[in-house]
Amino acid sequence: EVYMRKPEGVEFEGYEGTSWVLQLLKGLYGIKQGPRIWSVKLHTVLSEIGFKRLESDHSVFNYERDNVKIIVPVHVDDLLLASKSPDAIQIVKNELKARFKIHDQGPTSFLLGDCNGTDTPMAEKLLLSTKDSPQTEQEKLEMQNVPYREALGKLIYIATATRPDISYSVGVLCRFSENPGRAHWLALKRVLRYLRKTTNYKLTYGLEPDSELFTTHSDADLGGNADNTRSTAGFVMSIGGGAVMWSSRLQRHTSLSSTESEYTTTSATGCEIIWMRSFLDEIGYHIASYPSTLFVDNASAIQVAKNPENQSTMKHVHRSFNWIRERVANNEI
């Protein structure tokens, strides 16, 4: 039994006030008991049709009668009907339609989880933009039932938790979550294919003697966003050879040169370094006596950070980014 508080504004004669609760006669999407309610309901319906649930796997149902055999594996609310008899499959579909509102996707072209792996999460030199979003009603209709946002939400969790190698790709795909097009969906599926091939990848740690406690790398492109010419900035911080902090996101400003793009990224990354130094110092690591290494692959950006006089083309950069110079001068970075 499932109960809920009365919605605001709903009153029943004789049951006024907020102390009363309502007993649900049907399950609601999103409640904790939802999966169990659905499982029981589906089991009941399939049993009425003539299916038997396997004891070895409760997500698989079997029908066998008059030399007709149908196997139905279930994943949440997705059912696959496998049989040598098309007529038998159609009968089961009709039975299900009489009890549920179903979406018949026709003959199976691929199975959940089956895909060809790929070596990289994003195609080389791929340039996605809002021009790839649906422009016509037909294109919008084709994308209506594509689970782009749902899949993207799961990728965001993975990229944030354990897979820094997909952070850039996921960050790019997030830009089109409001109106994704076919090209965006294909790029998202490529990330899934990459994950499928690299399921054995994992973060490993093993601090080597006499090595730095942590190191940091930062990088940025120049005008990589085709819609607003903004740059994408990223960093990764490693302890014991394994990443512990990382980020890839679009810069809030438009950079006029690669030096500016890399320098402002260096400054933002420096904030994370100072935080890590403070954190490690508080837990007993005496890190204040030596600087923390930040690897930057732009010689001009390094010179601007080390030598304030080297800024003839950087005068327009907001002064807030220049705090990195003080940290470099103080032998912290």
C-alpha positions in Angstrom: 0.0 0.0 0.0 1.2 3.5 -0.9 0.0 6.7 0.7 0.5 10.4 -0.2 -0.3 13.7 1.4 -3.2 15.6 -0.1 -2.2 18.0 -2.9 -2.6 21.6 -2.1 -6.2 22.8 -2.8 -7.7 19.3 -2.7 -10.4 18.8 -0.1 -13.0 16.1 0.6 -16.1 16.6 2.7 -15.5 15.3 6.2 -11.7 15.0 5.6 -10.7 18.6 5.8 -7.2 19.7 7.0 -3.7 18.5 6.4 -3.6 15.5 8.8 -5.3 13.2 6.2 -3.4 11.2 3.6 -4.6 9.5 0.4 -4.2 5.8 -0.5 -3.1 5.4 -4.1 -5.1 2.9 -6.1 -2.4 3.0 -8.8 1.3 3.6 -8.8 2.7 7.0 -9.8 5.8 7.4 -11.9 8.9 8.3 -9.9 7.9 6.9 -6.5 10.3 4.4 -4.8 7.8 1.6 -5.0 7.2 2.2 -8.8 9.6 -0.5 -10.1 8.1 -3.1 -7.8 4.5 -2.1 -8.7 5.3 -2.3 -12.4 7.1 -5.7 -12.0 4.1 -7.2 -10.3 1.7 -5.7 -12.8 3.7 -7.0 -15.8 4.1 -10.4 -14.2 0.3 -10.6 -13.7 -0.5 -9.6 -17.3 2.0 -11.9 -18.9 0.8 -14.8 -16.7 -2.8 -14.2 -17.8 -1.7 -14.3 -21.5 0.0 -17.7 -20.8 3.7 -16.8 -20.1 5.7 -18.3 -17.3 8.5 -16.4 -15.5 11.8 -18.2 -15.4 13.0 -19.0 -11.9 16.6 -18.5 -12.9 15.9 -15.0 -14.2 12.8 -13.1 -13.3 13.3 -10.6 -16.2 12.7 -13.4 -18.8 9.3 -14.9 -19.6 8.6 -18.0 -21.7 5.5 -19.1 -23.6 5.3 -22.6 -25.0 2.1 -24.2 -26.4 1.1 -26.1 -29.6 4.7 -26.1 -30.9 4.8 -22.3 -30.6 7.5 -20.9 -28.4 7.9 -17.2 -27.5 10.7 -15.8 -25.3 10.2 -12.3 -23.8 13.2 -10.7 -22.1 12.3 -7.5 -20.2 14.3 -4.4 -19.4 12.3 -2.0 -17.2 9.4 -1.3 -19.6 11.0 -2.5 -22.8 9.9 -5.9 -24.0 11.5 -8.0 -26.8 9.4 -10.7 -28.4 11.4 -13.6 -29.9 9.7 -16.4 -31.8 9.8 -18.2 -35.1 6.1 -17.5 -35.5 5.2 -13.9 -36.6 1.5 -14.7 -36.1 2.1 -15.7 -32.5 4.1 -12.5 -31.9 1.2 -10.4 -33.3 -1.3 -12.2 -31.0 0.8 -11.3 -28.0 1.1 -7.7 -29.2 -2.7 -7.5 -29.5 -3.0 -8.9 -25.9 -0.6 -6.3 -24.6 -2.3 -3.5 -26.5 -5.6 -4.4 -24.9 -4.0 -3.9 -21.4 -1.4 -1.2 -21.9 -0.6 1.8 -24.1 2.4 0.4 -26.0 4.7 1.7 -28.6 5.4 -1.0 -31.2 8.8 -0.3 -32.7 8.6 -3.1 -35.2 11.2 -5.7 -36.0 14.3 -5.6 -33.9 17.4 -4.0 -35.6 19.6 -3.9 -32.5 19.5 -5.1 -28.9 20.1 -3.1 -25.8 23.8 -2.9 -25.0 24.9 -4.3 -28.4 27.2 -2.0 -30.3 30.5 -1.8 -32.1 33.2 -0.1 -30.0 35.3 2.8 -31.1 38.7 4.1 -30.1 37.8 7.7 -29.4 34.8 9.4 -27.7 34.5 12.0 -30.5 35.4 12.0 -34.2 38.5 14.0 -35.1 37.8 17.6 -36.1 34.1 17.2 -35.6 32.4 20.6 -35.4 28.9 20.5 -34.0 26.7 23.5 -33.8 23.0 24.6 -33.5 22.8 24.4 -37.3 22.7 20.6 -36.8 19.5 21.1 -34.6 16.1 20.3 -36.2 14.9 23.1 -38.4 11.7 21.7 -39.8 8.7 20.1 -38.2 9.6 16.8 -39.8 13.1 16.9 -38.3 11.6 17.8 -34.9 9.2 14.9 -35.2 12.0 12.4 -36.0 13.9 13.5 -32.8 10.8 13.6 -30.6 11.3 10.1 -29.2 15.1 10.0 -29.2 16.3 9.7 -25.5 19.0 12.3 -26.0 18.6 14.1 -22.6 18.2 10.9 -20.7 21.4 9.4 -22.2 23.2 12.7 -21.7 22.3 12.8 -18.1 23.9 9.4 -17.5 27.0 10.4 -19.4 27.3 13.6 -17.3 27.3 11.4 -14.1 30.0 9.1 -15.6 32.2 12.0 -16.8 32.0 13.7 -13.4 32.6 10.6 -11.3 35.2 8.3 -13.0 35.8 9.1 -16.6 37.7 12.3 -17.3 38.4 11.0 -20.8 34.9 11.8 -21.9 34.5 15.2 -20.2 35.2 17.2 -23.3 32.8 15.2 -25.5 30.1 15.3 -22.9 30.6 19.1 -22.4 30.2 19.7 -26.1 27.0 17.5 -26.3 25.5 19.4 -23.3 25.3 22.6 -25.5 22.6 21.1 -27.6 20.4 19.5 -24.9 17.5 21.9 -25.6 17.1 21.0 -29.2 19.3 18.1 -30.3 19.6 17.0 -33.9 20.5 13.8 -35.6 24.2 14.8 -35.8 24.2 15.4 -32.0 22.6 12.1 -31.4 25.1 10.2 -33.5 27.9 12.0 -31.6 26.4 10.9 -28.3 26.1 7.3 -29.5 29.8 7.4 -30.4 30.6 8.2 -26.7 28.5 5.2 -25.7 30.4 3.0 -28.2 33.7 4.3 -26.8 32.6 3.4 -23.3 31.5 0.0 -24.5 35.0 -0.6 -25.8 36.8 0.8 -22.8 34.8 -0.8 -19.9 38.1 -2.0 -18.5 39.5 1.5 -18.1 39.9 2.7 -14.6 41.6 5.3 -12.5 44.8 3.9 -10.8 47.0 5.4 -8.2 50.5 4.6 -7.0 52.7 7.4 -5.7 56.3 7.0 -6.7 59.1 7.9 -4.2 60.4 11.4 -4.5 57.7 12.5 -7.0 55.5 15.6 -6.5 52.5 15.1 -4.3 50.3 16.3 -7.2 50.6 17.7 -10.7 48.2 19.6 -12.9 47.8 20.0 -16.6 45.7 22.7 -18.3 44.8 23.3 -21.9 42.4 25.3 -24.1 41.4 25.6 -27.7 40.8 28.8 -29.6 37.2 29.6 -30.7 36.2 26.0 -30.8 32.5 26.7 -30.4 31.1 27.3 -33.8 28.0 29.2 -32.5 29.8 31.9 -30.5 33.5 31.4 -31.1 34.2 30.9 -27.5 37.0 28.6 -26.4 36.8 25.4 -24.3 39.1 25.2 -21.3 40.1 22.2 -19.3 42.4 20.8 -16.6 43.2 17.6 -14.9 44.9 17.3 -11.5 46.6 14.0 -10.6 47.8 12.4 -7.4 49.8 9.3 -7.5 49.5 9.2 -11.3 45.7 9.1 -11.2 43.2 11.9 -11.9 41.5 13.3 -8.8 40.0 16.5 -10.2 39.2 17.5 -13.8 37.0 19.8 -15.8 36.1 20.8 -19.4 33.9 23.7 -20.0 33.2 26.6 -22.3 34.9 29.9 -21.3 32.6 32.7 -20.3 34.4 35.2 -22.5 35.7 35.3 -26.1 39.5 35.0 -26.4 41.2 37.0 -29.1 44.3 34.8 -29.2 45.6 31.4 -28.2 47.8 33.1 -25.6 44.7 34.7 -24.0 42.7 31.5 -24.1 45.6 29.5 -22.5 46.5 32.3 -20.0 43.0 32.7 -18.6 42.6 28.9 -18.4 45.9 28.8 -16.5 44.6 31.4 -14.1 41.3 29.5 -13.5 43.2 26.3 -13.0 45.5 28.0 -10.5 42.5 28.5 -8.2 42.0 24.7 -8.0 45.8 24.3 -7.3 45.7 26.8 -4.4 42.6 25.0 -3.0 44.4 21.6 -3.2 47.5 23.0 -1.5 45.4 24.4 1.3 43.5 21.1 1.7 46.7 19.0 1.7 48.3 21.3 4.2 45.3 21.0 6.6 45.5 17.2 6.6 49.2 17.2 7.5 51.2 17.5 4.2 53.7 20.3 4.5 53.4 21.5 0.9 54.0 25.2 1.5 57.8 24.9 1.2 57.7 24.2 -2.6 55.6 25.2 -5.6 53.1 22.9 -7.3 53.7 22.2 -11.0 51.2 23.3 -13.6 51.9 22.1 -17.1 50.9 24.5 -19.9 51.6 23.9 -23.6 51.6 27.5 -24.6 55.0 29.3 -24.2 53.5 32.8 -24.6 50.9 32.1 -21.8 53.8 30.9 -19.5 55.8 34.1 -20.2 52.8 36.3 -19.5 52.3 34.5 -16.1 55.9 34.8 -15.2 56.8 38.2 -16.6 54.1 40.9 -16.3 56.0 43.1 -18.8 55.3 40.6 -21.6 51.7 41.7 -22.1 51.6 44.0 -25.1 48.7 42.0 -26.6 47.1 41.2 -23.2 46.3 44.6 -21.9 42.6 44.1 -22.4 42.4 41.0 -20.2 40.5 41.6 -17.0 42.8 42.1 -14.1 41.2 39.3 -12.1 43.0 36.8 -14.3 46.4 38.4 -13.3 46.3 37.0 -9.8 48.2 34.0 -11.1 51.3 36.2 -11.4 51.3 36.8 -7.7 51.1 33.1 -7.0 53.9 32.3 -9.4 56.0 35.1 -7.8 55.3 33.7 -4.4 56.6 30.3 -5.4 53.3 28.6 -5.0 52.7 27.6 -8.6 
